[in-house]
Amino acid sequence: MSAVETTTAKVPPARRDPQSGGAPGSPDRPGKKPGAGGGSVPWLLLAPCLAVLALVLGYPLVRLVTLSFQKFGQPQLWGFQAPESAGFDNFTNVLGDSAFWAVVVRTVVFAAGAVILTMVLGMLIALLQQRVSGWVKTLINIALVGSWGMPVVVAITIFKWMFDSDYGVLNWVLSRIPGVDLIGHNWFASGTQGLAVIMLLVVWGAVPFVAITLTAGLTQVPKELEEAARLDGAGAWGVFRHVTLPILKPIIVMLATLSVIWDMGVFPQVFVMRNGHPEAEFQLLTTYSYDKAFVVNDYSQGAAIALITVLLLLGVIAVYMRQMLKIGEVE
């Protein structure tokens, strides 16, 4: 057989599979789309979880929105009067109150200070764990997990003892410094000092999560990039700024956003530290909403303040999502 005959030889047509009706090797039958019906399986698996979330989170949120647009006080709570529609009156009264805006500014400053301190201390502890021996790292992790797992009420009790004006250990220690006399000093006599103490309490409880997460993130930083930066003449700060920080940016953005949400929602630290009756200079949005609802018995205004707080937090979440999308586009 010549080369021409070999190249022009006819190939017999492929036999059709009588059961599948398609060409040999064809995985699908005619008229049937690939993966048909498989898209509903994930939603069926998620249905129980979504139902629980809708019940636990959805109903309280709907109830909160409903209350914020009603006139709802103690008579309505006991059933003596039916709730009346108030329109936007509750929001008008809240937004027109100068005390509310003072509370908003105080809450924002408190949350910003707590977040900055938490992130800085968490990063320093994470970097420290990269430079210590194994047994020291183990001790640090034990201390972090211990403080993280401590109940909030127990931590508040310890801090109240530490900063007590008569028996506080901090006043005694600071008074050992030459020229410092803080025996009998009341840290809660002013709102600024008292909120600073509460901020330290919040930071003390939040640092372990941030430090442990950043420690795990530092293990993903390639050592080759750090070595290359050092060979190019970069110092410790240059390596951290140009190599470590960009790689940890998604984790830092996530942790900062979560910290803002948690610190703006601080309630037990202020409420218990002030024995259930926070003074005006100690009021944050959470305690202010609680006082309006359960102390003044104006549940509708308390709901309006809580809803405004939720909207502020949604703004923080929107900024977080935008930053994450930008990071995804760069990558």
SELUM-340865 format. One record per residue (C-alpha): residue in three letters; z, y negated, x. Coordinates in pm, 1 decimal. Each point is the difference from the previous one (the first is absolute). Layout:
<nodes>
<node code="ALA" w="Z" v="Y" u="X"/>
...
</nodes>
This chain:
<nodes>
<node code="MET" w="0.0" v="0.0" u="0.0"/>
<node code="SER" w="-99.0" v="-336.5" u="141.3"/>
<node code="ALA" w="225.8" v="-303.3" u="33.3"/>
<node code="VAL" w="-190.6" v="-174.2" u="-279.6"/>
<node code="GLU" w="54.2" v="289.0" u="-236.5"/>
<node code="THR" w="365.7" v="10.6" u="93.8"/>
<node code="THR" w="59.1" v="-367.8" u="-79.2"/>
<node code="THR" w="-195.8" v="10.7" u="-323.8"/>
<node code="ALA" w="149.9" v="321.9" u="-134.7"/>
<node code="LYS" w="105.1" v="-21.7" u="-362.5"/>
<node code="VAL" w="367.9" v="25.9" u="-78.4"/>
<node code="PRO" w="80.2" v="200.4" u="-313.3"/>
<node code="PRO" w="165.5" v="-205.3" u="-275.6"/>
<node code="ALA" w="375.2" v="27.8" u="-26.3"/>
<node code="ARG" w="128.0" v="229.8" u="-269.2"/>
<node code="ARG" w="210.7" v="-154.7" u="-270.0"/>
<node code="ASP" w="340.5" v="141.8" u="-75.9"/>
<node code="PRO" w="-24.9" v="126.0" u="-358.0"/>
<node code="GLN" w="368.7" v="-70.4" u="-65.0"/>
<node code="SER" w="27.6" v="-346.2" u="149.2"/>
<node code="GLY" w="-349.0" v="-114.1" u="-92.5"/>
<node code="GLY" w="-22.6" v="-207.1" u="317.3"/>
<node code="ALA" w="-133.2" v="34.8" u="349.0"/>
<node code="PRO" w="175.5" v="228.9" u="244.5"/>
<node code="GLY" w="306.4" v="-169.2" u="145.2"/>
<node code="SER" w="24.1" v="-247.0" u="-286.0"/>
<node code="PRO" w="373.6" v="-31.1" u="-85.0"/>
<node code="ASP" w="-38.4" v="-159.4" u="-343.0"/>
<node code="ARG" w="-162.8" v="109.6" u="-318.3"/>
<node code="PRO" w="-263.7" v="-216.5" u="-169.0"/>
<node code="GLY" w="145.1" v="-266.3" u="-224.6"/>
<node code="LYS" w="348.0" v="13.0" u="151.4"/>
<node code="LYS" w="117.9" v="-296.0" u="210.7"/>
<node code="PRO" w="191.1" v="75.0" u="319.9"/>
<node code="GLY" w="374.4" v="-35.7" u="-44.3"/>
<node code="ALA" w="-23.6" v="-47.1" u="-376.5"/>
<node code="GLY" w="344.8" v="10.3" u="-160.3"/>
<node code="GLY" w="181.9" v="-23.6" u="333.7"/>
<node code="GLY" w="70.0" v="-373.8" u="-31.3"/>
<node code="SER" w="254.6" v="49.3" u="-276.7"/>
<node code="VAL" w="214.4" v="247.2" u="194.1"/>
<node code="PRO" w="178.2" v="-263.2" u="217.5"/>
<node code="TRP" w="81.1" v="-208.4" u="-308.7"/>
<node code="LEU" w="141.0" v="305.4" u="-176.3"/>
<node code="LEU" w="221.6" v="70.1" u="300.0"/>
<node code="LEU" w="114.7" v="-362.4" u="11.7"/>
<node code="ALA" w="60.6" v="-22.4" u="-375.4"/>
<node code="PRO" w="370.1" v="107.7" u="5.2"/>
<node code="CYS" w="82.3" v="-245.6" u="278.8"/>
<node code="LEU" w="-188.6" v="-282.9" u="-173.7"/>
<node code="ALA" w="179.0" v="76.8" u="-326.5"/>
<node code="VAL" w="340.5" v="-21.9" u="169.1"/>
<node code="LEU" w="-95.4" v="-328.4" u="171.1"/>
<node code="ALA" w="-122.0" v="-144.1" u="-329.0"/>
<node code="LEU" w="325.6" v="98.5" u="-167.4"/>
<node code="VAL" w="235.0" v="-112.5" u="277.3"/>
<node code="LEU" w="-183.6" v="-315.1" u="111.0"/>
<node code="GLY" w="-242.0" v="-84.1" u="-278.0"/>
<node code="TYR" w="240.7" v="-22.7" u="-292.4"/>
<node code="PRO" w="259.2" v="-224.4" u="175.7"/>
<node code="LEU" w="-278.6" v="-230.9" u="115.4"/>
<node code="VAL" w="-146.3" v="-25.5" u="-351.0"/>
<node code="ARG" w="348.3" v="-62.4" u="-137.8"/>
<node code="LEU" w="61.2" v="-266.7" u="263.1"/>
<node code="VAL" w="-321.2" v="-182.4" u="-91.9"/>
<node code="THR" w="85.1" v="22.6" u="-371.1"/>
<node code="LEU" w="349.5" v="-141.8" u="50.3"/>
<node code="SER" w="-128.5" v="-289.2" u="208.2"/>
<node code="PHE" w="-205.0" v="-125.3" u="-297.7"/>
<node code="GLN" w="281.7" v="34.0" u="-253.6"/>
<node code="LYS" w="322.6" v="-172.3" u="-93.7"/>
<node code="PHE" w="244.5" v="278.9" u="72.3"/>
<node code="GLY" w="371.7" v="-58.8" u="37.0"/>
<node code="GLN" w="322.3" v="166.9" u="-101.5"/>
<node code="PRO" w="-69.0" v="-18.8" u="-378.1"/>
<node code="GLN" w="-330.7" v="177.9" u="51.5"/>
<node code="LEU" w="164.2" v="253.7" u="232.4"/>
<node code="TRP" w="257.9" v="99.1" u="-264.5"/>
<node code="GLY" w="-259.1" v="3.0" u="-275.8"/>
<node code="PHE" w="135.5" v="-296.3" u="-196.8"/>
<node code="GLN" w="-330.9" v="-184.7" u="35.2"/>
<node code="ALA" w="-354.6" v="114.4" u="58.1"/>
<node code="PRO" w="-169.1" v="-106.7" u="326.1"/>
<node code="GLU" w="-213.9" v="-310.5" u="-41.0"/>
<node code="SER" w="-314.9" v="-88.1" u="185.6"/>
<node code="ALA" w="57.9" v="-282.4" u="246.4"/>
<node code="GLY" w="-346.1" v="-26.1" u="151.3"/>
<node code="PHE" w="15.7" v="-156.1" u="345.9"/>
<node code="ASP" w="326.4" v="-186.7" u="-64.4"/>
<node code="ASN" w="200.7" v="227.5" u="226.3"/>
<node code="PHE" w="-238.6" v="-52.3" u="290.9"/>
<node code="THR" w="-10.4" v="-375.0" u="-65.9"/>
<node code="ASN" w="378.9" v="-21.2" u="9.4"/>
<node code="VAL" w="25.2" v="211.3" u="313.9"/>
<node code="LEU" w="-276.3" v="-179.4" u="191.5"/>
<node code="GLY" w="137.2" v="-337.1" u="-103.6"/>
<node code="ASP" w="347.5" v="77.2" u="130.9"/>
<node code="SER" w="73.0" v="-143.6" u="345.8"/>
<node code="ALA" w="266.4" v="266.0" u="57.6"/>
<node code="PHE" w="-266.7" v="271.1" u="-32.5"/>
<node code="TRP" w="-216.9" v="-156.9" u="269.0"/>
<node code="ALA" w="301.2" v="-30.0" u="229.5"/>
<node code="VAL" w="57.5" v="372.2" u="-48.6"/>
<node code="VAL" w="-369.4" v="72.5" u="71.9"/>
<node code="VAL" w="10.2" v="-197.8" u="327.1"/>
<node code="ARG" w="326.5" v="169.6" u="99.1"/>
<node code="THR" w="-146.8" v="343.8" u="-74.3"/>
<node code="VAL" w="-317.0" v="-65.8" u="198.6"/>
<node code="VAL" w="193.7" v="-131.2" u="301.1"/>
<node code="PHE" w="242.6" v="292.3" u="-18.9"/>
<node code="ALA" w="-280.0" v="257.8" u="-22.3"/>
<node code="ALA" w="-202.3" v="-163.9" u="279.5"/>
<node code="GLY" w="298.6" v="-6.9" u="235.2"/>
<node code="ALA" w="94.1" v="359.3" u="-78.2"/>
<node code="VAL" w="-357.8" v="124.6" u="47.5"/>
<node code="ILE" w="-47.0" v="-180.1" u="331.8"/>
<node code="LEU" w="330.5" v="126.9" u="137.7"/>
<node code="THR" w="-71.1" v="352.8" u="-123.4"/>
<node code="MET" w="-346.5" v="16.2" u="153.3"/>
<node code="VAL" w="106.8" v="-150.9" u="333.5"/>
<node code="LEU" w="305.4" v="222.4" u="41.1"/>
<node code="GLY" w="-190.0" v="306.6" u="-118.9"/>
<node code="MET" w="-278.1" v="-63.9" u="251.4"/>
<node code="LEU" w="246.8" v="-56.5" u="284.5"/>
<node code="ILE" w="182.2" v="324.7" u="-78.1"/>
<node code="ALA" w="-329.8" v="189.2" u="-22.1"/>
<node code="LEU" w="-113.1" v="-136.6" u="337.7"/>
<node code="LEU" w="340.9" v="81.3" u="147.6"/>
<node code="GLN" w="-32.0" v="362.3" u="-106.0"/>
<node code="GLN" w="-320.4" v="27.8" u="204.2"/>
<node code="ARG" w="189.9" v="-87.3" u="318.9"/>
<node code="VAL" w="325.5" v="196.2" u="-23.2"/>
<node code="SER" w="83.0" v="359.8" u="76.4"/>
<node code="GLY" w="-7.1" v="275.2" u="-258.1"/>
<node code="TRP" w="374.8" v="18.0" u="-68.4"/>
<node code="VAL" w="25.3" v="-379.4" u="-41.6"/>
<node code="LYS" w="-290.6" v="10.3" u="-243.9"/>
<node code="THR" w="179.9" v="273.6" u="-192.4"/>
<node code="LEU" w="315.6" v="-212.0" u="-24.3"/>
<node code="ILE" w="-201.2" v="-299.6" u="-121.0"/>
<node code="ASN" w="-172.1" v="208.7" u="-266.8"/>
<node code="ILE" w="333.9" v="142.2" u="-117.2"/>
<node code="ALA" w="140.3" v="-352.8" u="-32.5"/>
<node code="LEU" w="-310.1" v="-118.6" u="-185.7"/>
<node code="VAL" w="0.1" v="289.0" u="-245.9"/>
<node code="GLY" w="374.8" v="-37.2" u="-52.0"/>
<node code="SER" w="-23.0" v="-367.6" u="-87.0"/>
<node code="TRP" w="-310.9" v="60.6" u="-212.4"/>
<node code="GLY" w="167.6" v="276.0" u="-200.1"/>
<node code="MET" w="323.5" v="-192.1" u="-61.3"/>
<node code="PRO" w="49.0" v="-94.1" u="-368.7"/>
<node code="VAL" w="-40.8" v="-369.7" u="-72.3"/>
<node code="VAL" w="347.7" v="-39.8" u="-147.5"/>
<node code="VAL" w="158.6" v="154.6" u="311.2"/>
<node code="ALA" w="-201.2" v="-230.6" u="226.7"/>
<node code="ILE" w="105.4" v="-302.2" u="-208.6"/>
<node code="THR" w="365.2" v="101.4" u="25.1"/>
<node code="ILE" w="-27.4" v="28.2" u="379.7"/>
<node code="PHE" w="-163.5" v="-342.1" u="29.4"/>
<node code="LYS" w="259.9" v="-157.2" u="-229.0"/>
<node code="TRP" w="270.5" v="132.4" u="231.6"/>
<node code="MET" w="-184.0" v="-112.9" u="313.8"/>
<node code="PHE" w="-40.6" v="-356.8" u="-130.7"/>
<node code="ASP" w="334.8" v="-26.8" u="-178.1"/>
<node code="SER" w="174.8" v="-330.3" u="67.9"/>
<node code="ASP" w="343.7" v="155.4" u="57.0"/>
<node code="TYR" w="-64.5" v="350.1" u="133.8"/>
<node code="GLY" w="-365.0" v="-17.5" u="111.2"/>
<node code="VAL" w="-73.4" v="153.7" u="336.5"/>
<node code="LEU" w="-289.2" v="-241.6" u="63.5"/>
<node code="ASN" w="224.5" v="-307.4" u="-12.1"/>
<node code="TRP" w="240.4" v="168.4" u="241.8"/>
<node code="VAL" w="-279.9" v="95.2" u="244.3"/>
<node code="LEU" w="-165.0" v="-342.9" u="-7.8"/>
<node code="SER" w="334.4" v="-170.7" u="48.6"/>
<node code="ARG" w="33.7" v="180.6" u="334.6"/>
<node code="ILE" w="-282.2" v="-223.7" u="128.8"/>
<node code="PRO" w="142.7" v="-302.6" u="183.0"/>
<node code="GLY" w="-14.4" v="-311.4" u="-217.4"/>
<node code="VAL" w="-67.7" v="192.4" u="-324.9"/>
<node code="ASP" w="266.3" v="18.5" u="-269.4"/>
<node code="LEU" w="-110.1" v="180.2" u="-315.5"/>
<node code="ILE" w="333.0" v="146.5" u="-105.7"/>
<node code="GLY" w="18.9" v="-41.5" u="-376.6"/>
<node code="HIS" w="-361.3" v="-121.0" u="-27.5"/>
<node code="ASN" w="-152.7" v="74.0" u="-341.5"/>
<node code="TRP" w="-366.8" v="90.6" u="40.1"/>
<node code="PHE" w="-58.4" v="-24.1" u="-375.1"/>
<node code="ALA" w="133.6" v="-351.5" u="-43.1"/>
<node code="SER" w="-358.2" v="-128.5" u="16.2"/>
<node code="GLY" w="-315.4" v="153.8" u="-140.6"/>
<node code="THR" w="-190.2" v="-31.7" u="328.3"/>
<node code="GLN" w="248.1" v="203.2" u="204.2"/>
<node code="GLY" w="63.0" v="246.2" u="-281.9"/>
<node code="LEU" w="-370.4" v="69.8" u="-52.2"/>
<node code="ALA" w="-38.0" v="37.6" u="377.5"/>
<node code="VAL" w="263.5" v="275.1" u="-9.6"/>
<node code="ILE" w="-177.0" v="166.0" u="-294.4"/>
<node code="MET" w="-329.8" v="-29.9" u="188.5"/>
<node code="LEU" w="152.4" v="183.5" u="296.6"/>
<node code="LEU" w="113.1" v="271.5" u="-238.8"/>
<node code="VAL" w="-351.0" v="34.8" u="-143.9"/>
<node code="VAL" w="-158.3" v="4.0" u="346.2"/>
<node code="TRP" w="251.7" v="258.3" u="122.2"/>
<node code="GLY" w="-104.9" v="234.2" u="-278.9"/>
<node code="ALA" w="-374.9" v="-65.3" u="37.2"/>
<node code="VAL" w="-43.9" v="18.3" u="378.2"/>
<node code="PRO" w="26.7" v="383.0" u="27.5"/>
<node code="PHE" w="-304.0" v="64.1" u="-221.2"/>
<node code="VAL" w="-207.8" v="-259.4" u="185.5"/>
<node code="ALA" w="110.6" v="120.1" u="343.9"/>
<node code="ILE" w="-67.0" v="367.2" u="-74.2"/>
<node code="THR" w="-341.5" v="-76.5" u="-149.8"/>
<node code="LEU" w="-103.4" v="-221.8" u="291.2"/>
<node code="THR" w="123.8" v="261.6" u="246.9"/>
<node code="ALA" w="-231.6" v="252.3" u="-161.9"/>
<node code="GLY" w="-283.3" v="-254.3" u="11.6"/>
<node code="LEU" w="50.6" v="-65.2" u="371.3"/>
<node code="THR" w="-70.1" v="365.3" u="73.5"/>
<node code="GLN" w="-356.0" v="-60.6" u="-122.3"/>
<node code="VAL" w="-70.3" v="-275.5" u="254.1"/>
<node code="PRO" w="-230.7" v="148.7" u="267.9"/>
<node code="LYS" w="159.7" v="-9.7" u="343.6"/>
<node code="GLU" w="-345.8" v="-41.5" u="154.3"/>
<node code="LEU" w="-43.2" v="-340.3" u="-167.4"/>
<node code="GLU" w="337.1" v="-117.2" u="127.0"/>
<node code="GLU" w="-82.9" v="115.2" u="352.8"/>
<node code="ALA" w="-338.4" v="-173.6" u="-14.8"/>
<node code="ALA" w="165.0" v="-324.0" u="-113.3"/>
<node code="ARG" w="248.9" v="18.3" u="287.1"/>
<node code="LEU" w="-280.8" v="60.7" u="248.6"/>
<node code="ASP" w="-171.2" v="-311.2" u="-136.1"/>
<node code="GLY" w="310.6" v="-200.0" u="88.3"/>
<node code="ALA" w="176.2" v="-12.3" u="-337.0"/>
<node code="GLY" w="377.5" v="-11.4" u="3.6"/>
<node code="ALA" w="239.5" v="158.6" u="-248.2"/>
<node code="TRP" w="-55.1" v="-277.1" u="-255.1"/>
<node code="GLY" w="-377.8" v="13.7" u="47.0"/>
<node code="VAL" w="-6.8" v="377.4" u="-54.8"/>
<node code="PHE" w="212.5" v="-34.3" u="-312.3"/>
<node code="ARG" w="-204.3" v="-287.9" u="-139.9"/>
<node code="HIS" w="-352.1" v="124.9" u="71.0"/>
<node code="VAL" w="46.2" v="379.5" u="-20.2"/>
<node code="THR" w="313.5" v="105.7" u="-184.9"/>
<node code="LEU" w="13.0" v="-266.3" u="-271.4"/>
<node code="PRO" w="-361.7" v="41.2" u="-124.8"/>
<node code="ILE" w="45.4" v="377.3" u="-29.6"/>
<node code="LEU" w="329.0" v="-39.4" u="-187.4"/>
<node code="LYS" w="-131.6" v="-276.8" u="-227.9"/>
<node code="PRO" w="-55.7" v="221.6" u="-309.5"/>
<node code="ILE" w="352.8" v="140.3" u="31.0"/>
<node code="ILE" w="149.0" v="-346.0" u="56.3"/>
<node code="VAL" w="-178.3" v="-142.6" u="-305.1"/>
<node code="MET" w="121.6" v="289.1" u="-214.2"/>
<node code="LEU" w="360.0" v="-28.2" u="122.6"/>
<node code="ALA" w="5.1" v="-378.8" u="-38.3"/>
<node code="THR" w="-129.8" v="23.2" u="-356.9"/>
<node code="LEU" w="253.9" v="264.8" u="-97.4"/>
<node code="SER" w="276.6" v="-205.7" u="162.3"/>
<node code="VAL" w="-98.4" v="-309.6" u="-197.3"/>
<node code="ILE" w="7.5" v="198.1" u="-325.5"/>
<node code="TRP" w="337.1" v="156.7" u="80.8"/>
<node code="ASP" w="161.3" v="-321.3" u="126.9"/>
<node code="MET" w="-113.1" v="-206.4" u="-296.4"/>
<node code="GLY" w="152.3" v="265.6" u="-225.1"/>
<node code="VAL" w="340.9" v="-2.0" u="169.1"/>
<node code="PHE" w="272.7" v="31.7" u="-264.4"/>
<node code="PRO" w="301.2" v="222.8" u="85.7"/>
<node code="GLN" w="61.5" v="-165.3" u="336.5"/>
<node code="VAL" w="49.5" v="-341.8" u="-163.4"/>
<node code="PHE" w="161.4" v="125.3" u="-319.8"/>
<node code="VAL" w="262.6" v="224.8" u="160.7"/>
<node code="MET" w="64.3" v="-229.6" u="296.5"/>
<node code="ARG" w="93.8" v="-278.2" u="-241.7"/>
<node code="ASN" w="211.9" v="232.7" u="-217.5"/>
<node code="GLY" w="-244.4" v="-0.5" u="-291.9"/>
<node code="HIS" w="-1.8" v="-379.5" u="-41.5"/>
<node code="PRO" w="-245.8" v="-161.8" u="245.3"/>
<node code="GLU" w="50.1" v="-375.2" u="27.9"/>
<node code="ALA" w="-290.8" v="-238.1" u="-55.0"/>
<node code="GLU" w="-71.6" v="-32.8" u="374.3"/>
<node code="PHE" w="-22.7" v="380.3" u="29.7"/>
<node code="GLN" w="-240.2" v="55.2" u="-287.7"/>
<node code="LEU" w="-330.9" v="176.1" u="69.5"/>
<node code="LEU" w="-267.8" v="79.7" u="-256.5"/>
<node code="THR" w="145.4" v="340.6" u="-82.0"/>
<node code="THR" w="357.4" v="-119.6" u="-49.9"/>
<node code="TYR" w="-118.2" v="-314.2" u="-179.8"/>
<node code="SER" w="-196.8" v="211.6" u="-248.2"/>
<node code="TYR" w="302.2" v="228.0" u="-46.7"/>
<node code="ASP" w="231.3" v="-294.8" u="-70.0"/>
<node code="LYS" w="-239.2" v="-150.0" u="-252.0"/>
<node code="ALA" w="-34.0" v="330.4" u="-183.0"/>
<node code="PHE" w="347.2" v="156.0" u="13.5"/>
<node code="VAL" w="236.9" v="-290.1" u="67.7"/>
<node code="VAL" w="-156.1" v="-272.7" u="-215.3"/>
<node code="ASN" w="-137.3" v="267.9" u="-239.6"/>
<node code="ASP" w="-345.7" v="-160.2" u="-0.1"/>
<node code="TYR" w="-201.5" v="317.7" u="47.9"/>
<node code="SER" w="-335.1" v="-164.5" u="-63.2"/>
<node code="GLN" w="42.2" v="-253.4" u="281.9"/>
<node code="GLY" w="129.5" v="273.8" u="228.2"/>
<node code="ALA" w="-312.9" v="200.8" u="-79.5"/>
<node code="ALA" w="-218.9" v="-304.8" u="66.5"/>
<node code="ILE" w="159.5" v="-49.7" u="343.7"/>
<node code="ALA" w="-43.4" v="370.2" u="78.4"/>
<node code="LEU" w="-366.1" v="-14.5" u="-104.8"/>
<node code="ILE" w="-60.7" v="-302.8" u="221.7"/>
<node code="THR" w="158.1" v="194.7" u="287.0"/>
<node code="VAL" w="-235.9" v="290.7" u="-68.2"/>
<node code="LEU" w="-298.3" v="-237.8" u="9.8"/>
<node code="LEU" w="118.0" v="-139.3" u="334.5"/>
<node code="LEU" w="23.5" v="351.7" u="139.3"/>
<node code="LEU" w="-345.7" v="80.9" u="-132.6"/>
<node code="GLY" w="-125.8" v="-295.8" u="202.2"/>
<node code="VAL" w="155.9" v="154.1" u="310.8"/>
<node code="ILE" w="-165.3" v="333.1" u="-79.5"/>
<node code="ALA" w="-336.5" v="-175.4" u="-44.2"/>
<node code="VAL" w="33.2" v="-154.6" u="346.5"/>
<node code="TYR" w="87.5" v="342.8" u="138.7"/>
<node code="MET" w="-303.9" v="163.8" u="-159.5"/>
<node code="ARG" w="-226.7" v="-275.1" u="131.5"/>
<node code="GLN" w="133.1" v="45.8" u="354.2"/>
<node code="MET" w="-44.2" v="377.1" u="-18.4"/>
<node code="LEU" w="-358.0" v="-41.2" u="-122.0"/>
<node code="LYS" w="-73.1" v="-234.9" u="290.2"/>
<node code="ILE" w="145.9" v="251.9" u="244.4"/>
<node code="GLY" w="-214.4" v="273.0" u="-156.0"/>
<node code="GLU" w="-314.9" v="-211.8" u="36.4"/>
<node code="VAL" w="73.1" v="-65.3" u="367.3"/>
<node code="GLU" w="57.3" v="368.2" u="68.5"/>
</nodes>
